[in-house]
């Protein structure tokens, strides 16, 4: 017997995170599929906010409720991503 894997959703996904001093972890402040995802991405571009394309990470973050902190299991990967973004920003 073979197991059929679910087809990957062809719509674009986007998740926006926010981290402020005093927060214990970044929060999901926007997320969506399709047109909403495109609007999130466009808003980030307009505000010169870094956009990182990582389908696996986005898929995991899509499971987090709006205004909730990211789960502890994602702290390390998100921290590394934020450190990388800060490094790029400082080099500009």
C-alpha positions in Angstrom: 0.0 0.0 0.0 1.4 3.4 -0.9 0.7 6.6 0.9 -0.3 9.6 -1.2 1.2 12.8 0.0 -1.0 15.9 0.0 -0.3 18.2 -2.9 1.5 21.4 -2.0 -0.7 24.5 -1.9 0.2 26.5 -5.0 -0.8 29.8 -3.5 2.0 32.0 -2.1 2.3 32.2 1.7 3.6 35.0 3.8 4.2 35.6 7.5 5.3 38.8 9.1 7.1 38.8 12.4 7.7 41.6 14.9 10.2 41.7 17.7 10.6 44.6 20.1 12.9 45.1 23.1 11.2 43.6 26.1 9.5 40.8 24.2 10.5 37.3 25.1 10.1 36.1 21.5 9.0 37.5 18.0 5.3 37.6 17.4 3.3 36.7 14.2 1.7 40.0 13.2 0.4 39.1 9.8 0.0 36.0 7.7 -1.9 34.9 4.7 -2.2 33.1 1.4 -2.5 34.2 -2.2 -3.5 37.9 -2.6 -3.2 38.6 1.1 0.4 37.1 1.0 1.2 39.4 -1.9 -0.1 42.4 0.0 2.0 41.5 3.0 5.1 41.2 0.8 4.4 44.4 -1.0 4.0 46.3 2.3 7.3 44.9 3.5 9.0 46.1 0.3 7.4 49.6 0.6 8.8 49.9 4.2 12.2 48.5 3.2 11.7 45.5 5.5 13.8 42.4 4.8 12.0 39.6 3.0 13.4 36.0 3.4 12.1 33.2 1.3 12.0 30.0 3.3 8.9 27.9 2.4 9.6 25.4 5.3 9.9 28.1 7.9 6.8 30.0 6.5 4.8 26.7 6.6 5.7 26.3 10.3 4.9 29.9 11.1 1.6 29.8 9.3 0.5 27.4 12.1 1.0 30.2 14.8 -2.0 32.3 15.6 -1.9 36.0 14.9 -0.3 38.1 17.7 1.1 34.9 19.3 4.8 34.4 20.0 6.6 32.0 17.9 7.0 28.5 19.5 10.1 27.8 21.4 11.1 25.1 18.9 11.6 27.9 16.3 13.6 30.3 18.5 17.0 29.1 17.3 16.2 29.3 13.5 14.5 32.7 13.8 17.3 34.0 16.0 19.8 33.0 13.4 17.8 34.6 10.7 17.4 37.9 12.7 21.2 37.9 13.4 21.8 37.5 9.7 19.4 40.3 8.8 21.0 42.6 11.3 24.5 41.8 9.9 23.3 42.6 6.4 21.7 45.8 7.6 24.9 46.9 9.3 27.0 46.3 6.2 24.8 48.6 4.1 
